[in-house]
Amino acid sequence: MSTASKPATAAFAPITGASSGIGAIYADRLAKRIDKTRQDLAKTRAKLANEHFASRAPAAVVTAEREREAELERAVAGLQSQLERVRTLLAS
């Protein structure tokens, strides 16, 4: 199968018309991932805010939880950005 017959920009085509249903499904999935990631972030923050955890856990464990918190914050920001882009495409 030759790739010459396919347009080079096919992967970057806007989400419109019949495919907007797919875009809406993708937006819903992103929203669910954002919610789940936010829940995980809240749990991690609660753990770090717990004085007993912070005082009794080994330093390496506390450090790992802080790194997890930062990773989850980045994930939420990235997913939100992605969702905004999808919604912008769906609105156009």
JOPE-V20766 format. One record per pair of residues at least 24 apart in sequence whose ideal C-beta (glycine too) atoms are under 10 Angstrom apart, sorted by the first residue. I is the first residue (numbers start at 1). J is the second residue. D is the distance in Angstrom with one decimal. If there is no record, write none. Layout:
# JOPE-V20766
i->I j->J d->D
i->I j->J d->D
This chain:
# JOPE-V20766
i->13 j->89 d->9.8
i->14 j->88 d->9.7
i->14 j->89 d->5.5
i->14 j->90 d->9.2
i->14 j->92 d->6.4
i->15 j->86 d->7.2
i->15 j->87 d->10.0
i->15 j->88 d->9.7
i->15 j->89 d->4.6
i->15 j->90 d->5.9
i->15 j->91 d->10.0
i->15 j->92 d->8.6
i->16 j->89 d->7.9
i->16 j->90 d->8.3
i->16 j->92 d->7.2
i->20 j->89 d->8.7
i->20 j->90 d->5.8
i->20 j->91 d->9.9
i->21 j->90 d->9.9
i->23 j->86 d->6.0
i->23 j->87 d->8.7
i->23 j->89 d->6.4
i->23 j->90 d->4.9
i->24 j->86 d->8.7
i->24 j->87 d->9.4
i->24 j->90 d->6.5
i->26 j->82 d->9.2
i->26 j->83 d->9.0
i->26 j->86 d->5.9
i->26 j->89 d->9.9
i->26 j->90 d->9.2
i->27 j->82 d->9.4
i->27 j->83 d->6.1
i->27 j->84 d->9.8
i->27 j->85 d->9.8
i->27 j->86 d->4.8
i->27 j->87 d->6.0
i->27 j->89 d->9.3
i->27 j->90 d->6.7
i->28 j->83 d->9.7
i->28 j->86 d->9.9
i->29 j->83 d->9.6
i->29 j->86 d->9.8
i->30 j->79 d->5.8
i->30 j->80 d->8.5
i->30 j->82 d->5.9
i->30 j->83 d->4.4
i->30 j->84 d->9.6
i->30 j->85 d->9.7
i->30 j->86 d->6.6
i->30 j->87 d->9.2
i->31 j->79 d->8.7
i->31 j->80 d->9.6
i->31 j->83 d->6.3
i->31 j->86 d->9.8
i->31 j->87 d->9.7
i->32 j->79 d->10.0
i->33 j->75 d->8.5
i->33 j->76 d->9.3
i->33 j->79 d->5.6
i->33 j->82 d->9.2
i->33 j->83 d->8.9
i->34 j->75 d->8.8
i->34 j->76 d->6.2
i->34 j->77 d->9.9
i->34 j->78 d->9.7
i->34 j->79 d->4.8
i->34 j->80 d->6.2
i->34 j->82 d->9.2
i->34 j->83 d->6.6
i->35 j->76 d->9.8
i->35 j->79 d->9.8
i->36 j->75 d->10.0
i->36 j->79 d->9.7
i->37 j->71 d->9.8
i->37 j->72 d->5.8
i->37 j->73 d->9.2
i->37 j->74 d->9.9
i->37 j->75 d->5.1
i->37 j->76 d->5.2
i->37 j->77 d->10.0
i->37 j->78 d->9.5
i->37 j->79 d->6.5
i->37 j->80 d->9.7
i->38 j->72 d->8.2
i->38 j->73 d->9.9
i->38 j->75 d->9.5
i->38 j->76 d->6.0
i->38 j->79 d->9.4
i->38 j->80 d->9.8
i->39 j->72 d->9.7
i->40 j->68 d->8.3
i->40 j->69 d->9.6
i->40 j->71 d->9.8
i->40 j->72 d->5.7
i->40 j->75 d->8.7
i->40 j->76 d->9.4
i->41 j->68 d->8.8
i->41 j->69 d->6.7
i->41 j->70 d->10.0
i->41 j->71 d->9.4
i->41 j->72 d->4.2
i->41 j->73 d->6.6
i->41 j->75 d->8.3
i->41 j->76 d->6.4
i->42 j->72 d->9.3
i->43 j->68 d->9.8
i->43 j->72 d->9.4
i->44 j->68 d->5.4
i->44 j->69 d->4.9
i->44 j->70 d->9.7
i->44 j->71 d->9.3
i->44 j->72 d->6.2
i->44 j->73 d->9.6
i->45 j->69 d->6.3
i->45 j->72 d->8.9
i->45 j->73 d->9.6
